[in-house]
Every structure is written in structure tokens, then in C-alpha cells.
Amino acid sequence: MASRRIRVFIVDDHPLVREGLRARIAQEAGMEVCGEADSAAAATASLRRAKPDVVIVDLGLSDMHGLRLIETIRSSDPDIKILVLSAYSETLYGERALRSGADSYVNKQQAAGSIVGAIRATAAGKRYLSKELADRLLELVLHRRSSGAAGVRELSPRELEVFELIGNGKSTRDIAQQLGLSVHTIETHREKLRAKLLLRNGRELTQAAVRWVLENR
């Protein structure tokens, strides 16, 4: 008896990416695309009905950061497998994606030759990571400091989102409007960012955020 096909759900706001993934998965006898979404909202509305084995998530979604979507998916279904497929830097986002609940991480630049293997490994309950990311994670485990400033790596997904928007020149009011939050909530996030990053004032926070954005583009 043939084994059941791996059901894959795609979340990416680029139509060409979704089309390419559909075509690639269609070539595999043991896989099928059971649904797709171009936003986090559309994904959360469809996932329960689609019943996928693996969800492919892009981090750069228009309505919600992919890290927050991963947390949402994981909290609603602890057993679902999540594979991040993103153009974002593995060095910066790989560890964070795994801590948010992802099982595997593939950079879009290497996706053509690895996506099928990544889907199969993830569906089987294994992690699929590049050698560079695996080495990076090992280095972090061995050398993580036990005290001092937490650093950007330890920010929550929402804090990172606010920090990145600050670095992109957005005002507190602009950030509140973009994220659908109150100005007071964003001001609270700014205070937490300053405390976690050991920054003395708003000017230092802005400078640190701008520098971080420039270094990680």
C-alpha cells in the first residue's frame, strides 16, 4: 500500500514564489499542496481546514512578521511541522525562527536544490538546517554569555519588529499605526528595548536600531 502523501501548505506573499513551490512539489509523487495563503491572516483562517503536515512560512509577510505567525501556528497546533523559507539572513533569523517554534530553515537562495529534502525531513520530525546555520547555533550554545546585555538576539518577535521599524526611521506614531497598536504600547516597547539593550535614552536606541538595520540588510 502506498504511503500517505505529505500535505504542504504555503504561506508567502509573492505569487511567483508560491507558483514555483506548487510546481516543484507537484513533481514529487509523495507530496501535494493542500492550500496556500498570501498573508498571515489568510493562513490562520485556512490552516485548520487544510490539515497540512508541513507549513512553509516566509518571514517577510505584509500583515504580520513571520516569527509571530510561527508562534500563532505553534500555539494552535503543537504537532504541526513548520519550515521557514525566507530570504532573510540565516545568521540573524535562523535561531530566532527555531525559538519561535519553527522546525527547519531554508534560505530562498538555496531553495531550488534543497526544498524537497527539507520538506521530507521536516515532515519526518527532523530538523533541516544548512551547515552554516547548524554551526552558528552550536557556536551560540557554546559561547552564549550568562550575564550582561541580552542583545538583539534575545528580543521577542514583537520587540524585534519595533526595533527594526525604529531603525527604518519610523516614528512612534507611525509604528503604532503600522502594527495596529496604541502609541502608549509602542512607548512601552521602546522602554523595554532600552532596558534590554542597556541604552540610556531614546537617541541611543535610535542610533543602535539604525546601525543594526544597516548591518543586517
N, C-alpha and C positions, 0 to 999 in steps of 0.2 A: 504493500500500500504506500502510495506517495505521501511524503511528509507535508504538513500544512505549510502554505506559503507564509512568508514573513510579510506582515501588513505594515506599510510605511505611510506616515502622514508627514507632509512637507509644510513648513512654515517659513516663508520667505517673501519679502515684498517686491522682489524683482521677477516679473513674468518669465523672462528668458531663463533665469536660474531654475525656476520650477519646471519649465518645459524641458530643459536639459536633464534634470533629475528624473522626470517621468520617463523620458526616452531611454535613459540608461537603465533604470530599474525594469522597464518593460522587456529588456533584452535578457533578463535573468529569469529562468524558469521557476525559481523558488521564491520570487518576490512579487509584490503587487503594491501599487499606490492606492490606499484606501481613502485618501482625502488630501486636501491642501487648503492653505489659507494665506492671505497676503497681509495679515495683521494679527496681533496678539488677541484682540477681541474676537475676531473670526475664528481663531484657533480654539480658544476656550469654549466657544459656543458649539463647536463641532466635534471636539475630541471624544467626548463620552459616547456619542452616537457612532463615530467611526471605528472605535475599538482597535487602535493600532498597537502593534508590538513595539515599534520604534517611531519616535517623533524626531524629525530633523528640524533643528531650530537655528535660524540666523540670529545673531545678536543685534544687528542694526535695523530693527523694525521701526516703523514710523510712529506707532502709537504707544509703544512701551519698550523699554530696554529688554533685550532677550534674556538677561540674567533674571529679571523679575518674572518673566514668563516661565522660565525654568522652575523657579520657586513655586509659582502658582500651579504648574502641572504636577510637580512633585508632591505638593501638599494634598492635591485632589486625588492622586493615584500613585501611591508609593512604589507600585510594581512596574509602572511603565518605564521603558528604556528611552533615554534622551541622548541624541547625538547632535552636538553643535557643529554646524558647517558655516564658517564665518571667514570674512576677510580680515577680521580684527587680529592683532598680534597675539600669537600663542603665548609669548613670554609674559604679556600683560594680562590677558584674559583667560588663559588656559586653566590656571589654578583656581581662579575666581569662579569660572563656569563649573568646575568639578565641585567646589564647595557649595555652590548654589543648588546642586543636585544633578548635574549632567553626568552621564556615564562615559562619554567619549568626546573627542575634539578633533576635528579635521579642518585644516586651513583650506580655503577655496582654491588657492593656487596649486595645491597638491591633490585636489579632489578627483580629477579625472582618472587617476590611476589607483585611487585608494577608497573611493566611496563605497563600492560594493563590498569589499573586505571589511570596511568599518561597520557597515550595516549588519553584516553577518555576525561579526564579533560582538557587537552591541546587543543584538537580539539573543545571543547565546549567553549573555550575562557577563561578558568580558569587557574590559576597558580597551579602547583603541586610541592610542596616542602616538604622535610622532616621537622619534628617538630624542629629538631636541627638547620636546616638552617633558618627556619622561625624565631626562637628565636634569632638567630645570627643577622639576618637582623634588627629585632626590636631593638636589643641592639645597633647596629651601628647607627640607626636613632636617638635613644635617647641620645647617648653619643658621637656622632661624634664631633670632635673638629672643631671650626670655624676658627682657625688660627694655625700657626706653620707649621712644615714639613708636606707635603701632605702624605708621607708614601707610601709604595709599593702598597697598595690597590688603590691608585689614579693614578697609572701609566697607560698609554694607552696600548692596547694589544701589539703593536709593541715594546714599551719601556720595557714591562714585558718580552717579548721574548728575547730581547737583554740582559736584566739584568740576566735572567736565564742562558743564554749561557755564560755570563761572570762568573757566579757562578760555571759553569761546567768546567771552565778552558780554555775556547776558547779565542784565541787572536782576536784582531780587524779584522785582515785579514781573519781568519777562519770564524768569524761571518758573514762578508760581503759575503764570498763565499757561505756559507750555506743558507743565506737569499736572495741571488741574488741581493745584493745592493753594492754600492760603498764603499770603505774604508772611504771616506770623510763623507758619510751619517751615517755610524756607529760611527764615531768620534763625529758627531753632536748629535747622540742619547746619547752617553756617557756624553757629556757636559750637556744635558738636565737632565739626570739621577742624576748627581752630584748636579745640582741646585735644583731639586725637593726633593732630599733626604738630602739636606744640608750637603753634603760631600765636604771636602776641596780639594781632589786630587784623581788621578786615583787609588792610593794604597788603600785609604779608600773605594772607590767604589768597588774594587775587594774584599776586606775583607767583606764588607756588603753583596755583592752578594753571596759569598761562604757560609757565615753564614746563609743567607736566604734559600739557596738551601738545606743545611744540616738540617735545622729546619723543612723544609716542604716536605721532602721525605716521 
